[in-house]
Amino acid sequence: MSRYLPSSYRMQMLLLMAAYLGLVLLGLPLAKNSSSLPLKAILTLVPLLPMFGALWLIARQIMRSDELRQRVHLVALSVATGVVSALSLAGGFLAATHVVDLDGDVLIWVMPALGLVYGVTQWVVGRRYGGLGCN
Amino acid sequence: MKNRLRELRDRHAWSQGDLADQLDVSRQTVNAIETGKYDPSLPLAFRIARLFRMNIESIFEPGKE
C-alpha cells in the first residue's frame, strides 16, 4: 500500500521530537534569564513550532489511513480527550479548593498525557481488530 | 457479518497484502474483515465486489440481529 510509509513517518516524527527537545532544553533556560519580555516570550514559545509540525504530521497520517485505522484513531482520540479532560477538571477543582497546590507548570503535562492515553487506547482498540501493527 | 473474502482470495492465490494493495487498504484491514472482526464500509464492500466481479450479497452475509 503506497499511501503509508512507516519508516519516513517515524523518521520525520523523530526529527521533530528531537527539535522540540533541543529547543526546550536550550530555549527555556535562555528565556528565564532574558530581561526582554518579547524575547522571553519568543524563546518560551519557539518549541511549539516542531510540536505543531508533529501535530500536522499526525493529522496527515490519519487522513492517509484507511477506514479501519481512522476508526481506531477516532476512538483513541475520543478516549484520550475524555480522560485528560476529566483529570484536568478534577485537578482544577482540587486546586480551587486548595486540597492540592498546583501552579501553571502543570499545564505542560496535558499534551504528554493526551499522547500517552491516545497511544495506549490505540493499542488496545487495535488489538480488538486483530492488531494493527505499529503504524 | 460473515464473508467469503478468504475463500475468494485463496482462489486467486493472493496474499492478504496483495488484496490490500488492490483495495487500497492495509493488510491488517483485510485480515480484520476476513476474521469477521470488522465490517467494511459500503464503498469498500463495493470495491471488493467489483474486484471479484461478484455482487455484494454473494460475498457478505448479514449476521443474526
N, CA and C atoms of all chains as a GROMACS GRO file, in nm:
protein
  600
    1MET      N    1   0.085  -0.118   0.000
    1MET     CA    2   0.000   0.000   0.000
    1MET      C    3   0.088   0.123   0.000
    2SER      N    4   0.071   0.207  -0.100
    2SER     CA    5   0.165   0.316  -0.118
    2SER      C    6   0.131   0.437  -0.034
    3ARG      N    7   0.010   0.440   0.025
    3ARG     CA    8  -0.027   0.563   0.092
    3ARG      C    9   0.045   0.583   0.224
    4TYR      N   10   0.107   0.479   0.271
    4TYR     CA   11   0.169   0.491   0.402
    4TYR      C   12   0.312   0.439   0.399
    5LEU      N   13   0.406   0.518   0.449
    5LEU     CA   14   0.543   0.474   0.457
    5LEU      C   15   0.587   0.489   0.601
    6PRO      N   16   0.577   0.382   0.680
    6PRO     CA   17   0.605   0.394   0.823
    6PRO      C   18   0.744   0.446   0.854
    7SER      N   19   0.844   0.406   0.774
    7SER     CA   20   0.980   0.447   0.808
    7SER      C   21   0.996   0.598   0.791
    8SER      N   22   0.938   0.657   0.686
    8SER     CA   23   0.953   0.802   0.666
    8SER      C   24   0.875   0.879   0.772
    9TYR      N   25   0.758   0.827   0.808
    9TYR     CA   26   0.678   0.893   0.913
    9TYR      C   27   0.755   0.893   1.044
   10ARG      N   28   0.811   0.778   1.079
   10ARG     CA   29   0.883   0.768   1.206
   10ARG      C   30   1.006   0.858   1.206
   11MET      N   31   1.076   0.865   1.092
   11MET     CA   32   1.196   0.948   1.084
   11MET      C   33   1.159   1.094   1.099
   12GLN      N   34   1.053   1.136   1.030
   12GLN     CA   35   1.010   1.276   1.040
   12GLN      C   36   0.967   1.308   1.183
   13MET      N   37   0.896   1.216   1.246
   13MET     CA   38   0.850   1.238   1.384
   13MET      C   39   0.969   1.246   1.478
   14LEU      N   40   1.064   1.159   1.456
   14LEU     CA   41   1.185   1.158   1.540
   14LEU      C   42   1.260   1.291   1.530
   15LEU      N   43   1.272   1.340   1.408
   15LEU     CA   44   1.342   1.469   1.386
   15LEU      C   45   1.267   1.583   1.455
   16LEU      N   46   1.136   1.583   1.444
   16LEU     CA   47   1.056   1.689   1.506
   16LEU      C   48   1.066   1.682   1.658
   17MET      N   49   1.063   1.561   1.714
   17MET     CA   50   1.073   1.547   1.859
   17MET      C   51   1.212   1.587   1.908
   18ALA      N   52   1.314   1.557   1.828
   18ALA     CA   53   1.450   1.598   1.863
   18ALA      C   54   1.461   1.750   1.862
   19ALA      N   55   1.399   1.812   1.762
   19ALA     CA   56   1.400   1.959   1.753
   19ALA      C   57   1.326   2.019   1.872
   20TYR      N   58   1.212   1.958   1.905
   20TYR     CA   59   1.133   2.006   2.019
   20TYR      C   60   1.215   2.000   2.148
   21LEU      N   61   1.276   1.885   2.170
   21LEU     CA   62   1.355   1.866   2.292
   21LEU      C   63   1.472   1.964   2.298
   22GLY      N   64   1.539   1.978   2.184
   22GLY     CA   65   1.652   2.071   2.178
   22GLY      C   66   1.610   2.213   2.208
   23LEU      N   67   1.499   2.255   2.151
   23LEU     CA   68   1.452   2.393   2.173
   23LEU      C   69   1.405   2.414   2.317
   24VAL      N   70   1.347   2.310   2.376
   24VAL     CA   71   1.306   2.321   2.517
   24VAL      C   72   1.429   2.334   2.607
   25LEU      N   73   1.527   2.248   2.583
   25LEU     CA   74   1.646   2.247   2.669
   25LEU      C   75   1.731   2.372   2.652
   26LEU      N   76   1.731   2.426   2.530
   26LEU     CA   77   1.811   2.547   2.505
   26LEU      C   78   1.730   2.674   2.530
   27GLY      N   79   1.608   2.673   2.481
   27GLY     CA   80   1.527   2.796   2.482
   27GLY      C   81   1.477   2.837   2.619
   28LEU      N   82   1.429   2.739   2.697
   28LEU     CA   83   1.367   2.776   2.825
   28LEU      C   84   1.467   2.837   2.924
   29PRO      N   85   1.589   2.781   2.938
   29PRO     CA   86   1.684   2.848   3.028
   29PRO      C   87   1.720   2.989   2.979
   30LEU      N   88   1.733   3.005   2.845
   30LEU     CA   89   1.761   3.138   2.791
   30LEU      C   90   1.646   3.234   2.820
   31ALA      N   91   1.524   3.183   2.807
   31ALA     CA   92   1.406   3.266   2.832
   31ALA      C   93   1.401   3.312   2.977
   32LYS      N   94   1.434   3.220   3.068
   32LYS     CA   95   1.429   3.254   3.211
   32LYS      C   96   1.528   3.365   3.243
   33ASN      N   97   1.643   3.362   3.176
   33ASN     CA   98   1.749   3.460   3.205
   33ASN      C   99   1.738   3.588   3.124
   34SER      N  100   1.640   3.593   3.035
   34SER     CA  101   1.627   3.711   2.949
   34SER      C  102   1.551   3.821   3.021
   35SER      N  103   1.597   3.944   3.004
   35SER     CA  104   1.528   4.055   3.069
   35SER      C  105   1.425   4.118   2.975
   36SER      N  106   1.436   4.091   2.847
   36SER     CA  107   1.342   4.147   2.749
   36SER      C  108   1.218   4.059   2.743
   37LEU      N  109   1.103   4.119   2.769
   37LEU     CA  110   0.978   4.041   2.772
   37LEU      C  111   0.943   3.982   2.636
   38PRO      N  112   0.953   4.059   2.525
   38PRO     CA  113   0.923   3.998   2.394
   38PRO      C  114   1.016   3.881   2.361
   39LEU      N  115   1.145   3.896   2.392
   39LEU     CA  116   1.240   3.789   2.365
   39LEU      C  117   1.211   3.667   2.453
   40LYS      N  118   1.173   3.694   2.578
   40LYS     CA  119   1.138   3.587   2.672
   40LYS      C  120   1.020   3.507   2.616
   41ALA      N  121   0.920   3.581   2.567
   41ALA     CA  122   0.801   3.514   2.512
   41ALA      C  123   0.836   3.431   2.389
   42ILE      N  124   0.918   3.487   2.301
   42ILE     CA  125   0.956   3.416   2.178
   42ILE      C  126   1.033   3.289   2.212
   43LEU      N  127   1.131   3.301   2.299
   43LEU     CA  128   1.212   3.184   2.336
   43LEU      C  129   1.128   3.078   2.406
   44THR      N  130   1.029   3.123   2.483
   44THR     CA  131   0.942   3.029   2.554
   44THR      C  132   0.854   2.952   2.457
   45LEU      N  133   0.805   3.021   2.354
   45LEU     CA  134   0.707   2.959   2.264
   45LEU      C  135   0.768   2.890   2.143
   46VAL      N  136   0.896   2.913   2.116
   46VAL     CA  137   0.956   2.856   1.994
   46VAL      C  138   0.951   2.702   1.991
   47PRO      N  139   0.957   2.630   2.107
   47PRO     CA  140   0.944   2.483   2.098
   47PRO      C  141   0.810   2.437   2.041
   48LEU      N  142   0.711   2.528   2.040
   48LEU     CA  143   0.581   2.489   1.984
   48LEU      C  144   0.588   2.465   1.834
   49LEU      N  145   0.687   2.525   1.768
   49LEU     CA  146   0.695   2.510   1.622
   49LEU      C  147   0.712   2.363   1.580
   50PRO      N  148   0.812   2.290   1.632
   50PRO     CA  149   0.819   2.149   1.597
   50PRO      C  150   0.701   2.069   1.650
   51MET      N  151   0.642   2.115   1.760
   51MET     CA  152   0.525   2.045   1.813
   51MET      C  153   0.408   2.057   1.716
   52PHE      N  154   0.387   2.176   1.660
   52PHE     CA  155   0.282   2.193   1.560
   52PHE      C  156   0.313   2.110   1.435
   53GLY      N  157   0.441   2.100   1.403
   53GLY     CA  158   0.482   2.015   1.292
   53GLY      C  159   0.444   1.870   1.316
   54ALA      N  160   0.466   1.824   1.440
   54ALA     CA  161   0.430   1.687   1.475
   54ALA      C  162   0.279   1.665   1.467
   55LEU      N  163   0.204   1.762   1.512
   55LEU     CA  164   0.057   1.751   1.506
   55LEU      C  165   0.010   1.745   1.361
   56TRP      N  166   0.073   1.825   1.276
   56TRP     CA  167   0.038   1.823   1.134
   56TRP      C  168   0.073   1.688   1.072
   57LEU      N  169   0.186   1.632   1.113
   57LEU     CA  170   0.229   1.501   1.064
   57LEU      C  171   0.129   1.392   1.105
   58ILE      N  172   0.083   1.399   1.230
   58ILE     CA  173  -0.015   1.301   1.279
   58ILE      C  174  -0.146   1.315   1.202
   59ALA      N  175  -0.190   1.440   1.182
   59ALA     CA  176  -0.314   1.463   1.108
   59ALA      C  177  -0.303   1.409   0.966
   60ARG      N  178  -0.190   1.435   0.903
   60ARG     CA  179  -0.169   1.385   0.766
   60ARG      C  180  -0.170   1.233   0.764
   61GLN      N  181  -0.108   1.173   0.864
   61GLN     CA  182  -0.104   1.027   0.873
   61GLN      C  183  -0.244   0.968   0.888
   62ILE      N  184  -0.326   1.033   0.972
   62ILE     CA  185  -0.463   0.987   0.992
   62ILE      C  186  -0.542   1.001   0.862
   63MET      N  187  -0.526   1.112   0.792
   63MET     CA  188  -0.600   1.133   0.667
   63MET      C  189  -0.559   1.033   0.560
   64ARG      N  190  -0.435   0.985   0.567
   64ARG     CA  191  -0.387   0.888   0.468
   64ARG      C  192  -0.423   0.745   0.507
   65SER      N  193  -0.472   0.726   0.629
   65SER     CA  194  -0.502   0.591   0.675
   65SER      C  195  -0.629   0.538   0.611
   66ASP      N  196  -0.644   0.407   0.613
   66ASP     CA  197  -0.768   0.351   0.561
   66ASP      C  198  -0.878   0.360   0.667
   67GLU      N  199  -0.997   0.312   0.633
   67GLU     CA  200  -1.115   0.336   0.716
   67GLU      C  201  -1.104   0.273   0.854
   68LEU      N  202  -1.044   0.156   0.861
   68LEU     CA  203  -1.034   0.089   0.991
   68LEU      C  204  -0.937   0.165   1.082
   69ARG      N  205  -0.824   0.204   1.028
   69ARG     CA  206  -0.727   0.279   1.108
   69ARG      C  207  -0.784   0.414   1.151
   70GLN      N  208  -0.861   0.477   1.064
   70GLN     CA  209  -0.922   0.604   1.101
   70GLN      C  210  -1.021   0.584   1.215
   71ARG      N  211  -1.091   0.474   1.213
   71ARG     CA  212  -1.185   0.445   1.322
   71ARG      C  213  -1.108   0.428   1.453
   72VAL      N  214  -0.997   0.356   1.448
   72VAL     CA  215  -0.916   0.336   1.568
   72VAL      C  216  -0.863   0.469   1.619
   73HIS      N  217  -0.815   0.553   1.528
   73HIS     CA  218  -0.765   0.687   1.568
   73HIS      C  219  -0.877   0.767   1.634
   74LEU      N  220  -0.997   0.760   1.579
   74LEU     CA  221  -1.110   0.836   1.632
   74LEU      C  222  -1.143   0.792   1.774
   75VAL      N  223  -1.150   0.660   1.794
   75VAL     CA  224  -1.181   0.608   1.928
   75VAL      C  225  -1.071   0.648   2.026
   76ALA      N  226  -0.944   0.633   1.984
   76ALA     CA  227  -0.832   0.665   2.072
   76ALA      C  228  -0.833   0.813   2.109
   77LEU      N  229  -0.860   0.897   2.011
   77LEU     CA  230  -0.862   1.042   2.038
   77LEU      C  231  -0.978   1.078   2.131
   78SER      N  232  -1.092   1.014   2.112
   78SER     CA  233  -1.209   1.042   2.196
   78SER      C  234  -1.181   1.002   2.341
   79VAL      N  235  -1.125   0.884   2.359
   79VAL     CA  236  -1.094   0.838   2.494
   79VAL      C  237  -0.988   0.928   2.559
   80ALA      N  238  -0.884   0.961   2.483
   80ALA     CA  239  -0.777   1.046   2.538
   80ALA      C  240  -0.832   1.182   2.579
   81THR      N  241  -0.914   1.239   2.495
   81THR     CA  242  -0.974   1.370   2.526
   81THR      C  243  -1.061   1.362   2.651
   82GLY      N  244  -1.143   1.258   2.659
   82GLY     CA  245  -1.231   1.242   2.774
   82GLY      C  246  -1.153   1.222   2.904
   83VAL      N  247  -1.057   1.133   2.900
   83VAL     CA  248  -0.980   1.102   3.022
   83VAL      C  249  -0.901   1.223   3.069
   84VAL      N  250  -0.828   1.288   2.977
   84VAL     CA  251  -0.744   1.401   3.017
   84VAL      C  252  -0.830   1.520   3.059
   85SER      N  253  -0.944   1.539   2.993
   85SER     CA  254  -1.035   1.647   3.033
   85SER      C  255  -1.086   1.624   3.174
   86ALA      N  256  -1.124   1.500   3.203
   86ALA     CA  257  -1.176   1.467   3.335
   86ALA      C  258  -1.068   1.488   3.442
   87LEU      N  259  -0.947   1.445   3.411
   87LEU     CA  260  -0.838   1.463   3.507
   87LEU      C  261  -0.807   1.612   3.528
   88SER      N  262  -0.812   1.689   3.419
   88SER     CA  263  -0.787   1.833   3.430
   88SER      C  264  -0.894   1.900   3.516
   89LEU      N  265  -1.018   1.856   3.495
   89LEU     CA  266  -1.128   1.912   3.573
   89LEU      C  267  -1.110   1.879   3.722
   90ALA      N  268  -1.075   1.753   3.747
   90ALA     CA  269  -1.052   1.712   3.886
   90ALA      C  270  -0.939   1.793   3.948
   91GLY      N  271  -0.830   1.808   3.872
   91GLY     CA  272  -0.717   1.886   3.922
   91GLY      C  273  -0.754   2.031   3.947
   92GLY      N  274  -0.835   2.085   3.857
   92GLY     CA  275  -0.879   2.224   3.873
   92GLY      C  276  -0.963   2.243   3.998
   93PHE      N  277  -1.057   2.150   4.022
   93PHE     CA  278  -1.140   2.159   4.143
   93PHE      C  279  -1.056   2.146   4.269
   94LEU      N  280  -0.962   2.051   4.267
   94LEU     CA  281  -0.878   2.029   4.383
   94LEU      C  282  -0.791   2.151   4.412
   95ALA      N  283  -0.742   2.214   4.304
   95ALA     CA  284  -0.660   2.334   4.322
   95ALA      C  285  -0.745   2.451   4.372
   96ALA      N  286  -0.868   2.461   4.319
   96ALA     CA  287  -0.956   2.572   4.356
   96ALA      C  288  -0.993   2.567   4.505
   97THR      N  289  -1.005   2.444   4.557
   97THR     CA  290  -1.042   2.430   4.699
   97THR      C  291  -0.918   2.412   4.787
   98HIS      N  292  -0.799   2.429   4.723
   98HIS     CA  293  -0.672   2.422   4.797
   98HIS      C  294  -0.646   2.286   4.861
   99VAL      N  295  -0.707   2.182   4.804
   99VAL     CA  296  -0.675   2.047   4.851
   99VAL      C  297  -0.534   2.010   4.805
  100VAL      N  298  -0.502   2.051   4.683
  100VAL     CA  299  -0.365   2.035   4.633
  100VAL      C  300  -0.314   2.172   4.589
  101ASP      N  301  -0.183   2.183   4.586
  101ASP     CA  302  -0.121   2.308   4.546
  101ASP      C  303  -0.065   2.292   4.405
  102LEU      N  304  -0.136   2.349   4.306
  102LEU     CA  305  -0.092   2.336   4.167
  102LEU      C  306  -0.062   2.474   4.110
  103ASP      N  307   0.046   2.485   4.034
  103ASP     CA  308   0.067   2.611   3.963
  103ASP      C  309   0.060   2.586   3.812
  104GLY      N  310   0.082   2.690   3.734
  104GLY     CA  311   0.063   2.683   3.588
  104GLY      C  312   0.150   2.581   3.518
  105ASP      N  313   0.263   2.544   3.581
  105ASP     CA  314   0.354   2.447   3.517
  105ASP      C  315   0.285   2.315   3.487
  106VAL      N  316   0.181   2.283   3.563
  106VAL     CA  317   0.116   2.153   3.546
  106VAL      C  318   0.052   2.141   3.407
  107LEU      N  319   0.020   2.257   3.346
  107LEU     CA  320  -0.042   2.252   3.212
  107LEU      C  321   0.051   2.192   3.107
  108ILE      N  322   0.181   2.196   3.134
  108ILE     CA  323   0.277   2.138   3.039
  108ILE      C  324   0.249   1.989   3.020
  109TRP      N  325   0.191   1.925   3.121
  109TRP     CA  326   0.171   1.781   3.117
  109TRP      C  327   0.044   1.738   3.045
  110VAL      N  328  -0.039   1.834   3.003
  110VAL     CA  329  -0.164   1.798   2.936
  110VAL      C  330  -0.137   1.726   2.804
  111MET      N  331  -0.048   1.784   2.721
  111MET     CA  332  -0.022   1.722   2.591
  111MET      C  333   0.047   1.586   2.605
  112PRO      N  334   0.149   1.571   2.689
  112PRO     CA  335   0.205   1.436   2.706
  112PRO      C  336   0.103   1.336   2.758
  113ALA      N  337   0.013   1.381   2.847
  113ALA     CA  338  -0.091   1.290   2.898
  113ALA      C  339  -0.184   1.248   2.785
  114LEU      N  340  -0.221   1.343   2.700
  114LEU     CA  341  -0.304   1.311   2.583
  114LEU      C  342  -0.234   1.209   2.495
  115GLY      N  343  -0.108   1.231   2.470
  115GLY     CA  344  -0.032   1.139   2.384
  115GLY      C  345  -0.024   0.999   2.443
  116LEU      N  346  -0.005   0.993   2.574
  116LEU     CA  347   0.006   0.862   2.641
  116LEU      C  348  -0.126   0.785   2.634
  117VAL      N  349  -0.235   0.851   2.672
  117VAL     CA  350  -0.365   0.783   2.671
  117VAL      C  351  -0.404   0.748   2.528
  118TYR      N  352  -0.375   0.837   2.434
  118TYR     CA  353  -0.403   0.812   2.292
  118TYR      C  354  -0.328   0.688   2.245
  119GLY      N  355  -0.201   0.679   2.279
  119GLY     CA  356  -0.120   0.565   2.236
  119GLY      C  357  -0.168   0.434   2.297
  120VAL      N  358  -0.197   0.435   2.425
  120VAL     CA  359  -0.244   0.314   2.492
  120VAL      C  360  -0.379   0.269   2.436
  121THR      N  361  -0.469   0.364   2.419
  121THR     CA  362  -0.602   0.329   2.367
  121THR      C  363  -0.593   0.276   2.225
  122GLN      N  364  -0.507   0.337   2.145
  122GLN     CA  365  -0.487   0.292   2.007
  122GLN      C  366  -0.441   0.146   2.007
  123TRP      N  367  -0.352   0.112   2.096
  123TRP     CA  368  -0.302  -0.026   2.105
  123TRP      C  369  -0.413  -0.121   2.148
  124VAL      N  370  -0.489  -0.082   2.249
  124VAL     CA  371  -0.597  -0.168   2.300
  124VAL      C  372  -0.704  -0.188   2.193
  125VAL      N  373  -0.747  -0.081   2.131
  125VAL     CA  374  -0.853  -0.091   2.029
  125VAL      C  375  -0.801  -0.166   1.907
  126GLY      N  376  -0.675  -0.143   1.872
  126GLY     CA  377  -0.616  -0.212   1.758
  126GLY      C  378  -0.616  -0.362   1.778
  127ARG      N  379  -0.592  -0.406   1.900
  127ARG     CA  380  -0.590  -0.549   1.930
  127ARG      C  381  -0.729  -0.611   1.907
  128ARG      N  382  -0.831  -0.532   1.931
  128ARG     CA  383  -0.968  -0.581   1.911
  128ARG      C  384  -0.992  -0.619   1.764
  129TYR      N  385  -0.920  -0.552   1.675
  129TYR     CA  386  -0.934  -0.582   1.533
  129TYR      C  387  -0.824  -0.675   1.483
  130GLY      N  388  -0.758  -0.739   1.574
  130GLY     CA  389  -0.657  -0.836   1.535
  130GLY      C  390  -0.519  -0.778   1.524
  131GLY      N  391  -0.499  -0.660   1.583
  131GLY     CA  392  -0.367  -0.598   1.581
  131GLY      C  393  -0.347  -0.516   1.456
  132LEU      N  394  -0.310  -0.389   1.474
  132LEU     CA  395  -0.294  -0.302   1.358
  132LEU      C  396  -0.150  -0.264   1.336
  133GLY      N  397  -0.058  -0.334   1.401
  133GLY     CA  398   0.083  -0.304   1.378
  133GLY      C  399   0.124  -0.176   1.447
  134CYS      N  400   0.239  -0.128   1.410
  134CYS     CA  401   0.294  -0.012   1.478
  134CYS      C  402   0.259   0.119   1.409
  135ASN      N  403   0.188   0.112   1.297
  135ASN     CA  404   0.158   0.236   1.227
  135ASN      C  405   0.024   0.283   1.272
  136MET      N  406  -2.061  -0.994   1.060
  136MET     CA  407  -2.104  -1.030   0.926
  136MET      C  408  -2.010  -1.137   0.869
  137LYS      N  409  -2.068  -1.245   0.819
  137LYS     CA  410  -1.982  -1.347   0.759
  137LYS      C  411  -1.946  -1.306   0.617
  138ASN      N  412  -1.834  -1.355   0.569
  138ASN     CA  413  -1.796  -1.321   0.432
  138ASN      C  414  -1.710  -1.432   0.374
  139ARG      N  415  -1.696  -1.426   0.242
  139ARG     CA  416  -1.619  -1.529   0.170
  139ARG      C  417  -1.487  -1.471   0.120
  140LEU      N  418  -1.442  -1.368   0.185
  140LEU     CA  419  -1.324  -1.297   0.134
  140LEU      C  420  -1.203  -1.388   0.128
  141ARG      N  421  -1.182  -1.465   0.233
  141ARG     CA  422  -1.064  -1.552   0.235
  141ARG      C  423  -1.070  -1.657   0.126
  142GLU      N  424  -1.190  -1.712   0.110
  142GLU     CA  425  -1.209  -1.815   0.007
  142GLU      C  426  -1.180  -1.757  -0.132
  143LEU      N  427  -1.231  -1.636  -0.155
  143LEU     CA  428  -1.212  -1.574  -0.286
  143LEU      C  429  -1.066  -1.536  -0.306
  144ARG      N  430  -1.002  -1.492  -0.202
  144ARG     CA  431  -0.860  -1.455  -0.210
  144ARG      C  432  -0.775  -1.578  -0.241
  145ASP      N  433  -0.806  -1.688  -0.172
  145ASP     CA  434  -0.730  -1.812  -0.195
  145ASP      C  435  -0.747  -1.861  -0.338
  146ARG      N  436  -0.868  -1.840  -0.391
  146ARG     CA  437  -0.896  -1.885  -0.528
  146ARG      C  438  -0.803  -1.816  -0.628
  147HIS      N  439  -0.769  -1.690  -0.599
  147HIS     CA  440  -0.679  -1.615  -0.686
  147HIS      C  441  -0.533  -1.627  -0.645
  148ALA      N  442  -0.508  -1.702  -0.539
  148ALA     CA  443  -0.371  -1.719  -0.486
  148ALA      C  444  -0.309  -1.585  -0.448
  149TRP      N  445  -0.389  -1.497  -0.393
  149TRP     CA  446  -0.339  -1.368  -0.346
  149TRP      C  447  -0.310  -1.375  -0.197
  150SER      N  448  -0.205  -1.306  -0.157
  150SER     CA  449  -0.182  -1.290  -0.014
  150SER      C  450  -0.273  -1.178   0.037
  151GLN      N  451  -0.278  -1.165   0.170
  151GLN     CA  452  -0.356  -1.054   0.225
  151GLN      C  453  -0.298  -0.920   0.180
  152GLY      N  454  -0.167  -0.915   0.170
  152GLY     CA  455  -0.102  -0.793   0.124
  152GLY      C  456  -0.137  -0.759  -0.020
  153ASP      N  457  -0.142  -0.864  -0.105
  153ASP     CA  458  -0.181  -0.842  -0.245
  153ASP      C  459  -0.321  -0.784  -0.254
  154LEU      N  460  -0.412  -0.845  -0.179
  154LEU     CA  461  -0.551  -0.799  -0.181
  154LEU      C  462  -0.560  -0.657  -0.125
  155ALA      N  463  -0.485  -0.631  -0.020
  155ALA     CA  464  -0.487  -0.498   0.041
  155ALA      C  465  -0.441  -0.392  -0.059
  156ASP      N  466  -0.337  -0.423  -0.132
  156ASP     CA  467  -0.286  -0.327  -0.232
  156ASP      C  468  -0.392  -0.297  -0.337
  157GLN      N  469  -0.463  -0.401  -0.378
  157GLN     CA  470  -0.564  -0.381  -0.482
  157GLN      C  471  -0.684  -0.304  -0.432
  158LEU      N  472  -0.712  -0.316  -0.302
  158LEU     CA  473  -0.825  -0.246  -0.244
  158LEU      C  474  -0.785  -0.111  -0.184
  159ASP      N  475  -0.655  -0.083  -0.184
  159ASP     CA  476  -0.601   0.041  -0.126
  159ASP      C  477  -0.636   0.054   0.023
  160VAL      N  478  -0.620  -0.057   0.093
  160VAL     CA  479  -0.633  -0.057   0.240
  160VAL      C  480  -0.511  -0.128   0.295
  161SER      N  481  -0.499  -0.133   0.427
  161SER     CA  482  -0.385  -0.200   0.489
  161SER      C  483  -0.411  -0.351   0.496
  162ARG      N  484  -0.304  -0.425   0.508
  162ARG     CA  485  -0.317  -0.570   0.521
  162ARG      C  486  -0.397  -0.605   0.645
  163GLN      N  487  -0.378  -0.528   0.750
  163GLN     CA  488  -0.450  -0.554   0.875
  163GLN      C  489  -0.600  -0.538   0.858
  164THR      N  490  -0.641  -0.446   0.772
  164THR     CA  491  -0.784  -0.428   0.746
  164THR      C  492  -0.839  -0.551   0.674
  165VAL      N  493  -0.766  -0.602   0.578
  165VAL     CA  494  -0.810  -0.724   0.509
  165VAL      C  495  -0.823  -0.838   0.609
  166ASN      N  496  -0.725  -0.851   0.697
  166ASN     CA  497  -0.729  -0.956   0.798
  166ASN      C  498  -0.849  -0.940   0.890
  167ALA      N  499  -0.875  -0.817   0.932
  167ALA     CA  500  -0.988  -0.791   1.022
  167ALA      C  501  -1.121  -0.824   0.955
  168ILE      N  502  -1.133  -0.796   0.825
  168ILE     CA  503  -1.256  -0.829   0.752
  168ILE      C  504  -1.270  -0.980   0.742
  169GLU      N  505  -1.162  -1.047   0.704
  169GLU     CA  506  -1.167  -1.193   0.686
  169GLU      C  507  -1.203  -1.265   0.814
  170THR      N  508  -1.153  -1.217   0.925
  170THR     CA  509  -1.179  -1.283   1.054
  170THR      C  510  -1.308  -1.236   1.118
  171GLY      N  511  -1.382  -1.151   1.047
  171GLY     CA  512  -1.512  -1.106   1.098
  171GLY      C  513  -1.503  -1.005   1.210
  172LYS      N  514  -1.385  -0.951   1.232
  172LYS     CA  515  -1.370  -0.852   1.340
  172LYS      C  516  -1.409  -0.712   1.294
  173TYR      N  517  -1.420  -0.692   1.164
  173TYR     CA  518  -1.453  -0.559   1.112
  173TYR      C  519  -1.542  -0.575   0.990
  174ASP      N  520  -1.650  -0.496   0.987
  174ASP     CA  521  -1.737  -0.494   0.869
  174ASP      C  522  -1.698  -0.375   0.783
  175PRO      N  523  -1.668  -0.397   0.655
  175PRO     CA  524  -1.624  -0.285   0.571
  175PRO      C  525  -1.737  -0.186   0.545
  176SER      N  526  -1.697  -0.064   0.511
  176SER     CA  527  -1.795   0.037   0.472
  176SER      C  528  -1.856  -0.004   0.337
  177LEU      N  529  -1.962   0.064   0.300
  177LEU     CA  530  -2.028   0.032   0.174
  177LEU      C  531  -1.936   0.055   0.053
  178PRO      N  532  -1.866   0.169   0.047
  178PRO     CA  533  -1.773   0.188  -0.066
  178PRO      C  534  -1.667   0.079  -0.075
  179LEU      N  535  -1.614   0.037   0.040
  179LEU     CA  536  -1.513  -0.069   0.037
  179LEU      C  537  -1.576  -0.202  -0.003
  180ALA      N  538  -1.697  -0.229   0.044
  180ALA     CA  539  -1.766  -0.352   0.007
  180ALA      C  540  -1.791  -0.354  -0.145
  181PHE      N  541  -1.825  -0.239  -0.202
  181PHE     CA  542  -1.845  -0.231  -0.347
  181PHE      C  543  -1.713  -0.254  -0.421
  182ARG      N  544  -1.604  -0.200  -0.367
  182ARG     CA  545  -1.473  -0.221  -0.432
  182ARG      C  546  -1.435  -0.368  -0.430
  183ILE      N  547  -1.466  -0.435  -0.318
  183ILE     CA  548  -1.438  -0.578  -0.307
  183ILE      C  549  -1.521  -0.654  -0.408
  184ALA      N  550  -1.649  -0.622  -0.416
  184ALA     CA  551  -1.738  -0.691  -0.510
  184ALA      C  552  -1.693  -0.669  -0.654
  185ARG      N  553  -1.653  -0.544  -0.684
  185ARG     CA  554  -1.608  -0.514  -0.820
  185ARG      C  555  -1.480  -0.590  -0.853
  186LEU      N  556  -1.390  -0.603  -0.756
  186LEU     CA  557  -1.263  -0.672  -0.778
  186LEU      C  558  -1.286  -0.818  -0.810
  187PHE      N  559  -1.380  -0.881  -0.739
  187PHE     CA  560  -1.405  -1.023  -0.762
  187PHE      C  561  -1.515  -1.047  -0.864
  188ARG      N  562  -1.568  -0.938  -0.919
  188ARG     CA  563  -1.674  -0.948  -1.023
  188ARG      C  564  -1.793  -1.028  -0.973
  189MET      N  565  -1.833  -0.994  -0.850
  189MET     CA  566  -1.950  -1.057  -0.792
  189MET      C  567  -2.035  -0.948  -0.728
  190ASN      N  568  -2.159  -0.981  -0.692
  190ASN     CA  569  -2.235  -0.880  -0.619
  190ASN      C  570  -2.209  -0.896  -0.469
  191ILE      N  571  -2.241  -0.788  -0.398
  191ILE     CA  572  -2.206  -0.782  -0.256
  191ILE      C  573  -2.269  -0.895  -0.178
  192GLU      N  574  -2.393  -0.926  -0.209
  192GLU     CA  575  -2.464  -1.031  -0.134
  192GLU      C  576  -2.400  -1.169  -0.152
  193SER      N  577  -2.326  -1.187  -0.259
  193SER     CA  578  -2.258  -1.315  -0.281
  193SER      C  579  -2.133  -1.327  -0.195
  194ILE      N  580  -2.084  -1.215  -0.148
  194ILE     CA  581  -1.959  -1.215  -0.070
  194ILE      C  582  -1.987  -1.197   0.078
  195PHE      N  583  -2.082  -1.110   0.111
  195PHE     CA  584  -2.109  -1.079   0.251
  195PHE      C  585  -2.247  -1.130   0.290
  196GLU      N  586  -2.253  -1.188   0.406
  196GLU     CA  587  -2.379  -1.242   0.457
  196GLU      C  588  -2.408  -1.174   0.589
  197PRO      N  589  -2.522  -1.108   0.601
  197PRO     CA  590  -2.551  -1.040   0.728
  197PRO      C  591  -2.558  -1.137   0.843
  198GLY      N  592  -2.512  -1.094   0.959
  198GLY     CA  593  -2.517  -1.180   1.076
  198GLY      C  594  -2.655  -1.176   1.138
  199LYS      N  595  -2.675  -1.256   1.243
  199LYS     CA  596  -2.803  -1.260   1.314
  199LYS      C  597  -2.820  -1.132   1.393
  200GLU      N  598  -2.937  -1.073   1.390
  200GLU     CA  599  -2.964  -0.949   1.466
  200GLU      C  600  -3.038  -0.979   1.594
   0.00000   0.00000   0.00000
